Amino acid sequence: MAVAEIQLPAPGIPTGPLADELLHDESLERVLAAVRGHLGVEIAFVSRYVENGQRELTHVSTDLQLPMGAGFREPIEDSYCWHILEGRLPELIQDASDHPFAKTLAITDFLPVGCHLNLPLRLSDGRVWGSFCAVGRQPDRSLGVRDMHVLRAFASLAAERIEASIRDNIELDETRARITEMLDGHAITIFHQPIHALDTGEPVGVECLARFPNTTRRGPDAWFEDANRVGLGVELEMAAVRAALETISHLPPGKYAAVNVSPSTILSGAVEKALEGVDTAKLVIEVTEQEQVTDFAVLGRHLVRLKEKVRIAIDDVGTGYSGLRHIVDLKPDILKMDMALTRDIHRDPARRALTGALVQLSRDIGCKVVAEGIETIEERAAMAALGVDFGQGYFFARPLPVVAAQQHLLGITDGEDEPDIAPHEIRPMPADTDELPPLRGMSA
């Protein structure tokens, strides 16, 4: 077969650094060790074809002290693997001295190569990724077709694992590119969901909620989860925070805006920097509870500095990671009860008891309580009776475009602006179902 007929590396196959999960894959190490044990050879390895006409060893199993381990690269024409792929050498070599061409390769005398078994590693679409190889330093004429069948089975396991890693890497690269496009904030839309006083019914503020393109297919939670997965969680969150800060000027006098921020983003220091030169009189930083905090003392010090400029709210109280002691230590101005406590509270003594305890805690530490997810007049009445200060939920209003929310806060309702209707957040009213999925804010 002519050399030009095989393009290596194959088109579309990534040749950059391997993912850590693949590079240190214990299952591949076990496969190579099993091959050595079954065939009685000293070396088993996996290699791949990379740019500039080279072959790279990716996984090596041997007890020998060899100068070429994982990461070693050499020109493909110096390897048995490529010449086997090209048809110049057979896949099964019982004795390298039987093949004149093998004697021309420097590795034959260097190891030395006695016996050699090799199979190309092909992806499911037939593209060649690399090779799966076993080498003995002594000839072995007992090796035969059955041994090649065993090698083929092990090579198939390796190829499946490698292809899965390639798919994951491609998906991560696409995700990283998608998230990076959002970081300038221009494609992020902010909606405001009104918050009302439960005693008077008057609107007191809003929660800022980030929305991304293709909301019909992917909700905000998915965007933030993806950003965290590719190491851009703080960056995407800060893009949303900056977009939210730009909407604060639309708030009527005396109203506030709550902006969701995760503990990791607060700990990064990016929030403090973003607030420099910003009028923060109307701002509440809402610390989300979707991630575990490892050091509350450090978080508390950051919040102390933030409280010089803004009020602090703790989100998802009652279902998040923070215990009551940590909530007390963080000294928040507002506690936001998770909607799981709100659901059917008028029918549930346990929810009422827990809510009553949180209300008492808020009085003792001098902060206010907001109940999220209020959907019915019964839920509102129950929360008000328990002393909860404020409420938020579809009973009052869905998330609204910024101008529509401004009109809502001013008591102007013309019904012309469409609320946020992202399908992943559309919920039937309680008459249709007892389970209502939560509305998430800007945090991952």
DOFIFI-173619 format. One record per residue (C-alpha): x, y, z. Coordinates in steps of 0.02 Angstrom, whole numbers, plus 32768, in hexadecimal, padded with zeros to 4 digits. Layout:
% residues N
XYZ/...
END
This chain:
% residues 444
800080008000/804580AA7FD2/807781188063/801281AA801F/7F718147802C/7F70814F80EB/7F6A81FA813B/7FAB81FC81EC/7F6D823E825D/7EC3821D8211/7E5C82BA81E8/7DF682FA827A/7E5482998301/7E94830D838B/7F51830783A4/7F5F837C8438/7F87834484EA/7F2282B08525/7EA082CC85AB/7EE082A28659/7E57821F866B/7E9A81C285D3/7F5181E185F7/7F40819286A3/7EB981148677/7ED0807E86EA/7E648010867A/7EDF802685EA/7F6F7FFF865D/7F187F5F8694/7EF77F2F85DF/7FAE7F4385B1/7FE67EE1864A/7F6D7E56861C/7FB37E50856B/80647E3E85AD/802F7DB58623/7FCF7D5385A0/80547D5E8519/80EB7D53858B/813E7DEE8542/819E7E7A8597/814A7F118547/80987F438519/80697FF184E3/7FEA80628490/802480E88416/7FD0816C83AD/7FFA81C8830D/801582838324/8048831882BB/80EB832B825C/80F282758229/8110823582D9/80D581A88347/80BE81C58403/80BB8140848B/8025816484FB/802280CE8571/80B280568594/80B37FBB8600/815E7F708624/81D47F4186B1/826B7F718648/82CD8012865C/82AC805D85B1/82D5810E8576/822F811A851A/819781228588/80EE8176857A/81028218851A/819681DD84B2/8189821183FC/81E581D58362/81CF81DE82A5/814C8161826C/81C6811281F0/823380DC8283/81A8807182CD/81697FC382A9/80B6800282BF/80B380708225/81077FF181B4/808A7F6D81EF/7FFC7FE581C6/804B7FFF811B/805A7F4480FD/81187F3980FD/81187ECD8199/80967E4F81D9/802E7E6B8276/80777DCE82C5/81347DBD82C6/81717D238321/82287D4B82FF/82627DF482BF/82F97DA3826B/82817D4F81F1/825A7DF781A3/82E57E538149/82877EF88150/827E7EEE820E/833B7EE98214/83417F9681C5/82E77FE4825B/835A802082E5/82E27FE8836D/82F87F32833A/83AA7F2B837F/83917FB08404/83107F53846E/832E7ED38420/828B7E9E83CD/82737DE283D0/81B87DCE83B4/813C7E56838A/807D7E5B8383/80237EF68347/7F757F2F8318/7F3F7FDB82DB/7EC980348353/7E35806B82EC/7DA380D68321/7CF2809A82FF/7CF080F98259/7D8E809F821E/7E09812D8237/7EB280F8827A/7EDC81488322/7F7880E6834D/7FB280378373/7FAA7FB083F9/804C7F52840A/80A17EC7846C/815D7EA98460/81CA7E1C84A1/82887E2384A4/82957D6D8473/82497D1583DB/81AF7CAC8400/81757C378377/80E57BF883E4/80877C9A83C5/7FF97C82834B/7F4B7CB18310/7EFD7C9283BB/7F737D0F840A/7F457D908386/7E8E7D7583AE/7EB47D9A8465/7F177E348434/7E887E6D83C6/7E0D7E5E8456/7E7C7EC684C8/7E9C7F45843D/7DE07F578426/7DCC7F8284DF/7E55800384D2/7E0A80508434/7D5F80628487/7DAA80BC851C/7E14812D84AC/7D81815A843C/7D15818584D2/7D9E81FB850E/7DAC824A8461/7CF08269845D/7CF882B6850B/7D89832684D7/7D308361843B/7C938385849F/7CF983E58520/7D4D844C8498/7CA58476844C/7C6084A284F8/7CF68510851F/7CDF856C847A/7C268583849B/7C4585C8854A/7CD28639850E/7C5A868D8494/7BEE86C08529/7C7887118590/7C6587C08549/7BB387BF858D/7B6187FF84EE/7AFE875F84D1/7AC087568586/7A13879A85A7/79DE87CA8657/792D87B08695/78EA87F48739/7874879087A7/781788018821/781D87E888DE/778888228946/7769884D89FC/76F087CC8A41/769B88428ABB/766F88CC8A3F/768488738998/76F189018958/778888D888EA/782D88F98941/78AE88BD88C4/78E0883D8843/795387A9882B/79C187B28791/79BD87148727/7A3386F38696/79F486AC85F3/7A5F866B8565/7A43864984AB/79E185AC847D/798485B08522/7902853C84D5/798684B484D1/79FD84DE855F/79D1853785FF/7A4485A68667/7A72851986DE/7AB984B6864C/7B21854B8614/7B6E856386BF/7B8B84A986D8/7BE484A28630/7C4D853A865D/7C8484E986FF/7CAE844A86A2/7D2884A4862E/7D72851486B5/7D1485B28683/7C9285B4870D/7CCD86548760/7CE486AA86B9/7C358684867B/7BE786B08721/7C3F87578723/7C03877A8672/7B52875F86B3/7B7587CA874C/7BB3885A86E0/7B1988498671/7AAA8850870C/7B0388E98751/7ADB894586AF/7A21893086D3/7A20897C8781/7A038A2A873C/795389F28709/791F89D887BE/78A58A588804/78DB8AB388A3/78D48A48893F/78DC89A188E4/796D892888E3/79B988A68870/7A00880088AA/7A8E87B98842/7ABB87028858/7B7286D98876/7BBE863288A4/7C3A86228935/7CC785F588BE/7CAC8695885C/7CA886FB88FD/7D4986A78935/7D9B86D3888F/7D91878C88BB/7D4087B28813/7C9F87F38861/7CF7887588CB/7D5688B18832/7CB888BA87C8/7C628928884B/7CEA89AD8844/7C9A8A4E8808/7BEA8A028809/7B598A518867/7B3189C088DB/7AAA8A138945/7A2389A788F4/7A8A890888E9/7A7D88648947/7AFD87DB8929/7AA487348937/7B1C86A98968/7AE1860A8915/7AE58561896A/7AFA84E988D8/7BB084C68902/7C03849089A2/7C6B850F8A00/7D0C84C78A45/7D42855D8AAD/7CB885CB8AF4/7D3586378B51/7D86866F8AAE/7CDD86898A5C/7CA686EE8AF4/7D3B87638AE2/7D0F87848A2C/7C5A87A68A5C/7C9088208AE3/7CE888878A5D/7C52887A89E8/7BDB88B38A72/7C3389598A72/7BDE897789CA/7B48890189BC/7ACD889A8A1E/7AE787DE8A25/7A6487578A0C/7A7A869C8A23/7A1B863789A1/79C6858D89B1/79C285918A70/797C84EE8AB0/79BC84828A21/7A6C84C289F8/7B1584918A3C/7B2285128AC8/7AEF84DE8B76/7A96855B8BE7/7B38857E8C46/7B8F85B18BA5/7AFC861F8B75/7B0A86788C1C/7BC6868E8C04/7BAE86D98B57/7B3C87618BA0/7AC787748B0A/7A4887FF8AF6/79CB878C8A9E/79A386D28AA6/795286898A0A/78F185EB8A2E/78F9856689A8/78578547894C/78598494898A/781F84DB8A32/7798854389DE/774484B9897D/769A849389CE/76D484DD8A73/761F84FD8AA4/760484408AA6/76A8840C8AF5/76C784248BB1/777F83F48B9F/779F847B8B1D/774584FA8B8A/77AC84C98C21/785084DA8BC4/781A857F8B78/77E885C08C23/789385918C66/78EA85ED8BD7/787E86878BF5/78AE86858CAD/796586728C7E/795787078C09/790D87718C94/7998873D8D0C/7A2487698C92/79CE88048C4C/79A987D58B98/791387C28B25/78C987258AD7/7893870C8A22/782C867489F2/784D86388940/77D585D988D2/772F861D8912/76AE85E18894/760585EC88EC/75A78660895E/75A885D789E2/766585CE89E0/7671868B89EC/75F786908A7E/765386078ADB/76FB865D8AC6/76B487048AFD/766586B48B96/770E86698BC6/775F87158BC0/77BE87048B1C/77E787B28ADE/77EB87A28A20/77B4872B8998/77E8870188E7/7796868D886A/7718867B87DF/768B86B28853/76D487618846/772B875E879D/779686F6872A/7843873586FD/782787CD868F/788D88318612/78E388C1866C/786D894A8631/77D388E18655/781688BE8703/78318978871C/777B899786EF/7746890C8766/77A7895D87F4/77518A0287CA/76A689AF87C9/769289C2870D/7651892586B8/762989318600/7642887885DA/76A3889B853B/774B8853856F/77628798856C/77A78747860A/783786CD8609/77EE862C85C3/788685BB85B8/7839850D85A8/78AB84C2862C/785D853C86A7/77A78539866E/774584E786F8/768F84B88700/7632850A878C/761384A4882B/7567846C87EF/75C08403876A/765283BB87CA/769D83AD8878/775283B1883E/779584578801/784A846287C5/78B084F3880A/78D9859587B2/799385B187B5/79F1865487B2/7A9A8682876E/7B03860687CD/7B3C855C8798/
END
